[in-house]
Amino acid sequence: MKRSLLIFIFGCLLSVTLKAQAPKKDSIMLNHMAMYVHDLKKSTQFYETILRFKKADEPFKDGKHTWFDLGPTSRLHLIEGAPNDIPRDKNDHLCFSVPSVDDFIARLEKNNVFYSNWKGEPKTFTLRVDGVKQIYFQDPDGHWIEINDDGFKKK
């Protein structure tokens, strides 16, 4: 009897949880971001090593694409074929949150990846007025990436 009651309660909780996570009829959710890169192998290695993204199934199977899972519903899609001299502006960047910016900085330094604050001052961070710590660096094609601890800050 107790076991049946526990199974029933667990089933109800699971149903509520799944229902709460289901997208609403008029909602929009991120599916993927596509980035045009010059050297797919080099960029794939960078995103695997520096950001530790896990490769996802690559639907095209043509050797010109890499897909990474970014979460339950989102992916990053690298596409080979870009020229190697596209100018990049820091205002156009991807941003990811980590539990510790200091730990992430150690990974960048171990891999000899240059990073800076928003102003471009090397090997330092920006501390926003809301207490969020952030750094900036570029991938092999010059795409700007921000790393911050916003998603992990206690509010």
Backbone as JSON, one array per atom type, in Angstrom:
{
  "sequence": "MKRSLLIFIFGCLLSVTLKAQAPKKDSIMLNHMAMYVHDLKKSTQFYETILRFKKADEPFKDGKHTWFDLGPTSRLHLIEGAPNDIPRDKNDHLCFSVPSVDDFIARLEKNNVFYSNWKGEPKTFTLRVDGVKQIYFQDPDGHWIEINDDGFKKK",
  "N": [[0.82, -1.19, 0.0], [1.88, 1.3, 0.9], [3.98, 1.49, -0.89], [2.65, 1.66, -3.35], [1.38, 4.1, -3.02], [3.59, 5.81, -2.86], [4.66, 5.45, -5.44], [2.55, 6.51, -6.92], [2.59, 9.21, -6.04], [5.17, 9.96, -6.87], [4.83, 9.68, -9.66], [2.9, 11.69, -10.12], [4.37, 13.99, -9.42], [6.43, 13.85, -11.33], [4.93, 14.16, -13.67], [3.93, 16.78, -13.33], [6.37, 18.18, -13.31], [7.4, 17.61, -15.91], [5.36, 18.74, -17.43], [5.6, 21.42, -16.69], [7.99, 22.04, -17.92], [7.49, 21.8, -20.59], [7.23, 23.46, -23.72], [5.27, 26.4, -24.19], [2.39, 27.02, -26.25], [2.69, 29.4, -27.75], [5.35, 30.03, -27.39], [8.88, 30.71, -27.84], [11.88, 29.0, -28.36], [15.42, 28.63, -28.14], [16.98, 26.92, -30.71], [19.37, 26.34, -32.25], [22.62, 27.85, -32.7], [24.45, 29.05, -35.38], [27.76, 29.1, -36.54], [30.06, 30.4, -38.76], [33.08, 29.13, -39.79], [36.63, 29.11, -40.46], [38.58, 26.99, -40.33], [37.51, 24.0, -39.68], [38.37, 21.76, -38.17], [40.26, 22.86, -36.37], [38.64, 24.75, -35.02], [36.68, 23.06, -33.94], [38.25, 21.54, -32.16], [39.01, 23.61, -30.42], [36.53, 24.41, -29.24], [35.88, 22.03, -28.0], [38.05, 21.63, -26.22], [38.56, 24.11, -24.8], [36.01, 25.21, -24.1], [34.8, 22.91, -23.41], [32.65, 21.64, -24.65], [30.37, 19.12, -25.64], [30.32, 16.99, -28.4], [27.57, 16.66, -30.65], [25.25, 14.57, -32.47], [25.92, 14.73, -35.9], [24.04, 15.75, -38.43], [24.46, 16.05, -41.25], [26.73, 14.71, -42.17], [28.95, 15.32, -43.83], [31.48, 16.22, -43.36], [31.88, 18.92, -43.11], [30.7, 20.16, -41.04], [30.19, 20.65, -37.52], [28.46, 19.77, -34.66], [27.44, 20.82, -31.43], [26.13, 19.99, -28.25], [24.42, 22.27, -26.21], [22.73, 22.34, -24.17], [19.57, 21.15, -22.89], [17.86, 21.76, -25.05], [19.27, 23.2, -26.94], [21.82, 23.91, -29.37], [25.17, 24.33, -30.71], [26.37, 25.08, -33.86], [28.91, 24.54, -35.97], [30.19, 25.62, -39.05], [32.14, 24.89, -41.8], [34.15, 26.89, -44.03], [34.4, 29.63, -44.08], [36.02, 32.77, -44.91], [39.35, 33.58, -43.73], [39.8, 36.07, -42.62], [37.86, 37.75, -41.46], [36.67, 40.67, -39.99], [36.0, 41.13, -36.5], [33.74, 42.25, -34.0], [33.66, 43.06, -30.59], [31.21, 43.57, -29.41], [29.5, 41.87, -30.67], [28.99, 38.91, -29.62], [29.18, 35.6, -28.09], [27.88, 34.39, -25.03], [28.61, 32.65, -22.07], [27.87, 31.17, -18.94], [29.68, 30.29, -16.01], [30.47, 28.4, -13.01], [32.76, 29.34, -11.69], [34.7, 31.97, -12.54], [37.39, 32.38, -12.09], [38.43, 29.73, -12.05], [37.93, 29.09, -14.7], [39.57, 30.93, -15.98], [42.05, 29.86, -15.27], [42.02, 27.57, -16.88], [42.09, 28.78, -19.43], [44.61, 30.01, -19.28], [46.27, 27.77, -18.98], [46.0, 26.7, -21.51], [47.09, 28.63, -23.06], [45.46, 30.77, -24.0], [44.61, 33.96, -24.84], [43.04, 36.41, -22.82], [40.84, 39.03, -21.7], [39.52, 41.99, -20.04], [36.44, 43.87, -20.52], [37.36, 46.34, -21.51], [39.62, 45.58, -22.8], [41.95, 45.19, -21.46], [44.64, 43.15, -20.72], [44.6, 39.85, -19.21], [42.85, 40.25, -17.03], [39.7, 40.9, -15.36], [36.32, 42.09, -15.81], [34.29, 43.64, -13.45], [31.03, 43.82, -13.1], [28.48, 46.29, -12.25], [26.51, 44.94, -10.91], [27.84, 42.95, -9.62], [28.66, 40.78, -11.12], [31.22, 38.85, -12.5], [33.26, 39.02, -15.37], [34.91, 37.93, -18.38], [36.65, 38.17, -21.56], [37.41, 36.59, -24.67], [38.77, 35.25, -27.75], [37.77, 32.92, -30.31], [39.4, 30.58, -32.63], [38.69, 31.79, -35.09], [38.25, 34.37, -34.46], [35.79, 35.01, -33.37], [34.07, 36.52, -30.73], [33.9, 35.65, -27.3], [32.23, 35.67, -24.27], [32.72, 34.99, -20.87], [31.08, 34.51, -17.88], [29.95, 34.72, -14.42], [27.28, 34.94, -13.94], [24.93, 33.27, -14.06], [25.34, 31.75, -11.84], [25.53, 33.28, -9.63], [24.53, 34.23, -6.38], [21.47, 35.61, -5.72]],
  "CA": [[0.0, 0.0, 0.0], [2.76, 2.45, 0.98], [4.74, 1.54, -2.12], [1.73, 2.14, -4.38], [1.17, 5.53, -2.76], [4.83, 6.48, -3.24], [4.73, 5.43, -6.89], [1.55, 7.45, -7.4], [3.08, 10.57, -5.76], [6.29, 10.19, -7.78], [4.25, 9.87, -10.99], [2.27, 13.01, -10.16], [5.43, 14.99, -9.43], [7.08, 13.78, -12.63], [4.0, 14.73, -14.63], [3.93, 18.23, -13.13], [7.68, 18.67, -13.74], [7.47, 17.56, -17.37], [4.4, 19.7, -17.96], [6.14, 22.75, -16.46], [9.09, 22.27, -18.82], [7.03, 21.76, -21.97], [7.05, 24.81, -24.26], [3.9, 26.86, -24.39], [1.98, 27.06, -27.65], [3.19, 30.59, -28.42], [6.7, 30.34, -26.93], [10.02, 30.51, -28.74], [13.07, 28.55, -27.65], [16.6, 28.56, -28.98], [17.28, 25.59, -31.25], [20.82, 26.31, -32.42], [23.34, 29.0, -33.23], [25.4, 28.61, -36.39], [28.94, 29.97, -36.69], [30.84, 30.13, -39.95], [34.48, 29.07, -39.38], [37.6, 28.86, -41.53], [39.18, 25.67, -40.18], [36.57, 23.25, -38.84], [39.1, 20.91, -37.22], [40.83, 23.74, -35.34], [37.54, 25.32, -34.23], [36.08, 21.96, -33.17], [39.16, 21.25, -31.06], [38.93, 24.74, -29.49], [35.28, 24.34, -28.47], [35.94, 20.83, -27.14], [39.08, 21.77, -25.2], [38.44, 25.32, -23.99], [34.66, 25.33, -23.53], [34.42, 21.55, -23.01], [31.37, 21.25, -25.24], [30.29, 17.73, -26.11], [29.79, 16.88, -29.76], [26.26, 16.06, -30.85], [25.13, 13.91, -33.76], [26.04, 15.66, -37.01], [23.09, 15.19, -39.39], [24.82, 16.15, -42.65], [27.75, 13.7, -42.44], [29.73, 15.73, -44.99], [32.8, 16.68, -42.93], [31.94, 20.39, -43.11], [29.89, 20.65, -39.91], [30.28, 20.06, -36.19], [27.38, 20.19, -33.78], [27.68, 20.63, -30.0], [24.99, 20.19, -27.36], [24.61, 23.35, -25.26], [21.73, 22.17, -23.11], [18.52, 20.21, -23.27], [17.17, 22.09, -26.31], [20.07, 24.12, -27.75], [23.08, 23.42, -29.93], [26.04, 25.21, -31.48], [26.61, 24.45, -35.15], [30.03, 25.12, -36.69], [30.14, 25.34, -40.48], [33.42, 25.21, -42.42], [34.12, 27.55, -45.32], [34.52, 31.08, -43.96], [37.35, 33.32, -45.12], [40.03, 33.66, -42.44], [40.15, 37.45, -42.26], [36.64, 38.52, -41.18], [36.82, 41.48, -38.77], [35.01, 40.8, -35.46], [33.51, 43.28, -33.0], [33.38, 42.46, -29.28], [29.78, 43.71, -29.11], [28.87, 40.69, -31.28], [29.65, 37.81, -28.91], [28.44, 34.57, -27.38], [28.17, 34.46, -23.6], [28.32, 31.45, -21.3], [28.11, 31.32, -17.5], [30.39, 29.2, -15.32], [30.43, 28.59, -11.56], [33.93, 30.09, -11.23], [35.47, 32.62, -13.6], [38.8, 32.13, -11.78], [38.77, 28.39, -12.54], [37.93, 29.13, -16.16], [40.8, 31.65, -16.35], [43.15, 28.89, -15.16], [41.97, 26.73, -18.09], [42.58, 29.59, -20.54], [46.06, 30.19, -19.13], [46.9, 26.46, -19.25], [45.94, 26.48, -22.95], [47.67, 29.82, -23.7], [44.43, 31.56, -24.67], [44.6, 35.35, -24.36], [41.75, 36.91, -22.36], [40.9, 40.4, -21.19], [38.26, 42.55, -19.57], [35.7, 44.53, -21.6], [38.18, 47.41, -22.08], [40.72, 44.99, -23.55], [43.12, 45.07, -20.6], [44.95, 41.72, -20.67], [44.69, 39.03, -18.0], [42.04, 40.75, -15.93], [38.27, 40.74, -15.57], [35.42, 43.21, -15.53], [33.31, 43.39, -12.4], [29.87, 44.66, -13.39], [27.89, 46.95, -11.08], [25.68, 43.97, -10.19], [28.7, 41.96, -9.0], [28.99, 39.68, -12.03], [32.6, 38.86, -13.02], [33.24, 38.6, -16.77], [36.11, 38.03, -19.21], [36.42, 38.03, -22.99], [38.47, 36.01, -25.47], [38.32, 34.93, -29.1], [38.02, 31.58, -30.82], [40.39, 30.65, -33.72], [38.23, 32.66, -36.17], [38.07, 35.72, -33.96], [34.49, 35.2, -32.73], [34.22, 36.89, -29.32], [33.19, 34.85, -26.3], [32.24, 36.18, -22.89], [32.47, 34.03, -19.8], [30.76, 35.21, -16.63], [29.38, 33.87, -13.37], [25.93, 35.45, -13.7], [23.97, 32.2, -13.79], [25.7, 31.06, -10.61], [25.57, 34.25, -8.54], [23.39, 34.21, -5.47], [20.77, 36.9, -5.81]],
  "C": [[0.87, 1.26, 0.0], [3.53, 2.61, -0.33], [3.88, 2.08, -3.26], [1.51, 3.64, -4.24], [2.42, 6.31, -3.17], [4.98, 6.54, -4.75], [3.75, 6.43, -7.49], [2.03, 8.89, -7.21], [4.23, 10.91, -6.7], [5.79, 10.46, -9.2], [3.61, 11.23, -11.14], [3.33, 14.11, -10.23], [6.15, 15.02, -10.77], [6.21, 14.41, -13.71], [3.98, 16.25, -14.54], [5.25, 18.82, -13.62], [7.78, 18.69, -15.25], [6.54, 18.58, -18.0], [4.94, 21.12, -17.82], [7.27, 23.06, -17.44], [8.67, 22.26, -20.29], [6.81, 23.18, -22.48], [5.57, 25.14, -24.43], [3.64, 27.01, -25.89], [2.59, 28.26, -28.4], [4.62, 30.96, -28.02], [7.73, 30.1, -28.03], [11.17, 30.03, -27.89], [14.22, 28.44, -28.64], [16.82, 27.12, -29.41], [18.79, 25.44, -31.45], [21.33, 27.66, -32.88], [24.34, 28.44, -34.23], [26.53, 29.62, -36.48], [29.76, 29.48, -37.87], [32.32, 30.21, -39.57], [35.38, 28.73, -40.56], [38.12, 27.43, -41.49], [38.35, 24.87, -39.17], [37.29, 22.42, -37.78], [39.65, 21.74, -36.06], [39.74, 24.31, -34.43], [36.87, 24.25, -33.37], [36.94, 21.64, -31.96], [39.09, 22.36, -30.0], [37.67, 24.63, -28.62], [35.21, 23.1, -27.58], [36.9, 21.04, -25.96], [38.82, 22.95, -24.26], [37.07, 25.41, -23.34], [34.11, 23.99, -23.06], [33.01, 21.16, -23.47], [31.47, 19.82, -25.74], [29.67, 17.72, -27.5], [28.43, 16.19, -29.74], [26.27, 15.35, -32.21], [25.14, 14.96, -34.86], [25.19, 15.13, -38.17], [23.56, 15.16, -40.84], [25.87, 15.13, -43.09], [28.6, 14.02, -43.67], [31.12, 16.26, -44.64], [32.95, 18.19, -42.89], [31.17, 21.0, -41.95], [30.28, 19.94, -38.62], [29.14, 20.63, -35.38], [27.77, 19.89, -32.34], [26.36, 20.82, -29.25], [25.33, 21.3, -26.38], [23.65, 23.23, -24.08], [20.65, 21.25, -23.63], [17.89, 20.5, -24.64], [18.03, 22.89, -27.27], [21.39, 23.49, -28.19], [23.87, 24.56, -30.57], [26.45, 24.44, -32.72], [27.76, 25.19, -35.83], [29.98, 24.68, -38.14], [31.44, 25.8, -41.12], [33.21, 25.95, -43.73], [34.29, 29.06, -45.27], [35.92, 31.54, -44.36], [38.03, 33.51, -43.76], [40.35, 35.07, -41.98], [38.91, 38.32, -42.0], [36.85, 39.35, -39.92], [35.68, 41.17, -37.79], [34.93, 41.95, -34.45], [33.1, 42.62, -31.69], [31.91, 42.57, -28.9], [28.98, 42.53, -29.67], [29.55, 39.46, -30.69], [28.66, 36.79, -28.38], [28.81, 34.7, -25.91], [27.73, 33.18, -22.91], [28.66, 31.72, -19.84], [28.77, 30.07, -16.95], [30.31, 29.45, -13.82], [31.59, 29.43, -11.04], [34.7, 30.65, -12.41], [36.96, 32.37, -13.36], [39.25, 30.75, -12.25], [38.84, 28.37, -14.06], [39.17, 29.86, -16.68], [41.99, 30.7, -16.29], [43.18, 27.97, -16.39], [42.49, 27.5, -19.31], [44.1, 29.72, -20.48], [46.8, 28.89, -19.43], [46.98, 26.2, -20.75], [46.46, 27.68, -23.75], [46.66, 30.6, -24.54], [44.39, 32.95, -24.03], [43.18, 35.73, -23.94], [41.95, 38.31, -21.8], [39.57, 40.78, -20.57], [37.58, 43.23, -20.76], [36.54, 45.6, -22.29], [39.32, 46.88, -22.92], [42.01, 44.89, -22.75], [43.41, 43.59, -20.38], [44.97, 41.14, -19.26], [43.99, 39.65, -16.78], [40.57, 40.63, -16.31], [37.55, 42.06, -15.36], [34.52, 42.77, -14.4], [32.16, 44.36, -12.64], [29.31, 45.26, -12.11], [27.01, 46.01, -10.27], [26.5, 42.83, -9.58], [29.1, 40.79, -9.88], [30.4, 39.9, -12.58], [32.55, 38.33, -14.44], [34.61, 38.81, -17.43], [35.72, 37.81, -20.66], [37.64, 37.42, -23.65], [37.9, 35.66, -26.83], [38.65, 33.49, -29.47], [39.01, 31.69, -32.0], [39.98, 31.55, -34.89], [37.99, 34.09, -35.72], [36.69, 36.0, -33.38], [34.73, 35.5, -31.25], [33.35, 36.02, -28.43], [33.34, 35.53, -24.95], [31.98, 35.01, -21.96], [32.18, 34.85, -18.56], [30.2, 34.22, -15.62], [27.95, 34.27, -13.03], [24.93, 34.36, -13.34], [24.21, 31.49, -12.47], [25.8, 32.0, -9.42], [24.34, 34.11, -7.67], [22.76, 35.58, -5.47], [19.89, 37.11, -4.61]]
}
